[in-house]
């Protein structure tokens, strides 16, 4: 099977890396956290000691990193991937970063004799561990075809969104929609409760009516109706407020640069950023329900 270097083994990356091993690939894993590397090594990956060690024999490099500056440094910095990977290596960046950073990465990859796709994900930690992620891929058709074979080991829905940076464009637009719909779902459940409907009753009605949405049926922010949702674990994060705020910042920046109007997106950004500023960055993003209900200090 394919020789893969995996860089970035956080909450999402660890599960994704383990699934590539499970799919039969030979995987060398690297992260600044020795504990994270040890965790995937226990599942069959080789513990790499550096970026150079991870990518030296790799056909493909997969990364899952916090921000654009990290992606550009890991791939093209002084001791980055480009200095150690063989010519023609496929780079699959699964991080969520600015569209401009992704397009810069494509340019730098081309100049370095490497092939890159931006392939951000949707689905959260549970999907990363279960191998059921959705990938939105930006890059040439040829690069997508090569990347798809690897991505199948980590996800079940893989879309070619178009040219360089379009994977990131799809991701930030999707997550802006998610952030807005989650706030609306919280407000609807709170209103229903204030008017005398319990959460189970409102869920049964609305989940098969015109108000139905993913934020309700798969990730319900009201405790009770969806047993697997964070609402039933005191909003322990699957996708934290801080991560939603980051994605909404990216959406706002992209909207400003492109001239797109996003009135509800801007309001959602303010709401999630305010939660971060008040010390609730680590709450699951559906925990905006606690804010809507006045259960946390303002």
N, C-alpha and C positions, 0 to 999 in steps of 0.2 A: 504494500500500500504506500501512500504518500508520506514523505518525510516532512514533518511540520514543526516549526518553532512557534511556541505560544508565549506571548509577552503580555503580562497584566492579568493577575490571578485574584482579583477582588471578588466581591459577591457574585458577579455575573461570570467573570472569566474562569473561575475555578470549576464551575459546573460545565461550562462550554468545553474547556480543556479535557475534562474527564470523559465527556461524550465522544470526543475525537479519538481518544484511546480506545473506548468501547467499540467505536466503528472500525477498529483495526489499523489505524494509522500509527506510525512511529512518531511520538511527540516528545520534543525537548521543551521544558517549561522554565520560564524565568520571570521573577518578580523581585522587587526590592525587599519583600517580606519573606524571610526564610521559612516562616511557619506556613505561608501560603504555598510555597514551593513543595514543602514536605507533604502537605495535604494531597496534592495531585500526584506526587511521586508514589504515595501509598496506593494510588489507583492505577499505577502502571506507566506514568510519564517518567522521562528521565529528568532529573534535577540538574538544570544548567546553572553554571556559576556566573554567567555574564551574558550580555546580548551576543557578543562574539561567539561564545561557546554554544548558545542556543541555535544560531543561524548558520553556523559554518557548513553544515551538510544539508541544509533545508531546501526543499523544493518550493515550500510555501511558508510564509510568515503570517500568523494571525495575531492581531493585537486588540486589547480591550483596555483602554486607558481613560483617565479622567477628563482631559480637555485637549484642545487643539495644540497648545504649546507642548504638551507631553508627546503627542503623536509626532509632531515635526521634529522634536529633539530625538526621540527613540529611533526614528527612521533616518533622519538626515543630519543629526547633530555630530559633534566631534568624534564620538565613538559609536555612532549609530549603525543601524542595519546596513546602510548602503556601503559601508567600509568593509563589511565582512561577508555579505551575501554574494552568491555567484550571479553573474549576469543572467537576466531573464527570470529571476525568482519572482513568484507571484506574492504580492502583499495584500492581505485582506484586513482592512481596519474596521473593526466593529464598534469603535467608540462613537459616542454622539458628540459631534463638534460643529463649529460654525461651517457653513457652506463655503465661505471664503478660504478657511484653513484646509478643508478637504480638497478644494480645487488647486490650492498651492501644493499640497502633497502630491497630487497627480502630476503636476508640472515637474516637481523635483524628482519623482520616480522616473519619469520619461528621460530626464537629463542624466539619470544614474544608470540607465539600462535595465530598469526594473519595471514590473507591471503591477499597477495598483487598482484596487476597487475600494470604494467607501461602501461599507455594508453594515450600517447601524441596525439595531435589533429592537423588537417589541415583544413583550411577554413577561418581563420581570424575572426574578430569581427562580421561581418555581418552574418556569418554562426553560430557563437556562439549565437547570438540573435535570429536567425531564426530556430535554432534546426536542422541544416543541416550539422553539422561537420562530418569529417571523423576521425575515431579512429583507431589507430594502437596499438594493445594490445599484451603485452608480459607477459607470465605466464603459469601456467599449464592449461590443457584443462578444468579441473573442475572449476578453478578460472575464466577462460574466460566465461564459460557458465553462471556463477553467475553474472559476471560484465556486460555481454551483455544486460541483462534485464534492468539494470539501464542506460547504455549508450544509449539505444534506445530512451530515453527521451530527449537526447541532440544531437543526430546525425542520419544520414541516411545511412552512410557507416561504418560498423564496421568489422574490420579484425583481426583475430588471427594471429599475425606475428611469433609466435613460443614461445620459452621458455623465462625465465627471462631476461629482458633487450632488447629483440628483438623489442619491440614496439619503444624504443628509437633509435635503429639501423635503423629501417625503416624511422623514422621521420627525422633524421639528413641526411640520404642519399637522401631522397625526397627533403628536403629543400636546400641541396647543389645543386641539379639539378635545382630547382626553381631559386636560386640565379644566377647560370650560365646562364640559359635561359633568365632571365630578362635582364641581361647585353647585351646578344646577340640580343635580340629583340629591345632594345634601339638603339644599333648600326645600326641595319638594317633599322629602321625607319629614323634615322638621315641620313644614306647614301642615302636612297630613296629620302628624301627631298632635299639633296644637288644635286641630279641628276635630279630634276625637278618634282618628283611625290609628290602630296599632300598625307596627312596621310590617308584620306578616300579611295583614289584610291588604295594605296599600301595595305591597310587592306583588301579591297574586293578581291584583287588578292591573296595575301599571305595566308589569312585565309582559303582559299580552295585549297591551293597548298602545296608543300612539306615542306615549312617552318612553317606550322601551329603548334602552341603550346599554352598551357594554358596561358602563359604570354602575348600572343597576343590576343586570342579570349575572355578571361574572365577578363583580368586585363591590358588591353592595356596601355602602358606607354606614348603613344602619345595622346594629347587631341583630342577629337572628336569621334573616331570610336565606343568606348564602353562607353555609357553615365554614367554607374555606377562606372567606374574606378576612382581611386584617381587623375589621370591626369586631370580630369575635375573639381577637387576641389583644385587646386594648390598643389596637392600631400599631402593633409592632410592625416595622416596615418590611414590605416586599419591595416597594418603590418609595423612597423617602421624600418628604417635603422639599429637602434641599435639592434633590435631583429634578423634581418637577420645576422648581424655581429656576434652576440652571437651564432647562430646556425652554422655558418660557422666555428667559432672557435672550437665548439664541433666536427664538422666533421673533421677538421684538426687534432685535438688531437686523435680522434678515428683512423684516417688513419695512423698516426704515430705509434700508439700502435699496429696496426694490420699489418703494412707493405704494406698498399694499396697506390697505386700511384694516386694522385688527382691534376694533374697540373692545370687544369682549376679551380678546387675548391680552390686551393691555391691563384690563381690570383683573383678570386671573393672575397675571404676573404680580400685580400689587398685593393681592391677597396672600399668595404663597410666599412672597418676599417678606411680608409683614410677619407671617408665622415664623420664618427663619430669624428675623430680627428680635422676636420675642422669646427665642430660645427653644422653638419646637421644630428645628430643622431635621431632627432624627425621627419625627413622627411619620407614619405612613401618610402618603398624600391624601388618602381618603379620610384622614383624621381632621380634615377641614370641617367635618361634621361636628367635632367638638367645639370648634370656633363658632360655627353657625348657631349651635345650641347654647352658646355662652358658658361652656363648661371649662374654659381656660381663660386666664387673665388677659385683658386687653390693655 
